[in-house]
């Protein structure tokens, strides 16, 4: 079991009720709650937005997190350009995106490395098999998010990996976070199987995050 369970909140404002303004306000509140509770990473994953709207939302999210926590990091789903423009801490890459190695090159070439406070981007990669995790590790990713462990996925042909999937993937010298159907009831089994942490949308958005953090970190 990992010494300290890493926690990764993936956003989806469309799960909140009401109009767009209400959804965003609920998202801002939930992000602030996650940062206060000590969640390690927040992935902004609002895939329906235009580049302009996503960039504006990302800037607001980054501002909220950086004002609330010194330790929570914000990653932007897929969009390295938006991540740079918003001043986020890194990028969450899909399997068909550029590699973690390429992101780090882009980050340096952006000119941010001229700033004395420059830090390389945090790169996470979505993985669906141990081979994917091996590929992410070889490209210098900071951690992998392995899915689906228990839950269903919309991706055609992708089967639930179960605990054996975690065991096989965690032999590859890169932290692996479990995603997909993870609950407070089955999270401990994922950590016992070797997962470095837990990722989720509903697990965080539909619960009191302070309670979730406290319960997951007691394992």
Secondary structure, 3 states (H helix, E strand, C coil): CCCCCEEEEECCHHHCCCCHHHHHHHHHHHHHHHHHHCCCEEEECCCCCCHHHHHHHHHHHHHHHHHHCCCCEEEEECCHHHHHHHCCCEEEECCCCCCHHHHHHHHHHCCHHHCCCCCCCEEEEEECCHHHHHHHHHCCCCEEEECCCCCCCCCCCCCCCHHHHHHHHCCCCCEEEECCCCCCCCHHHHHHCCCCEEEECHHHHCCCHHHHHHHHCCC
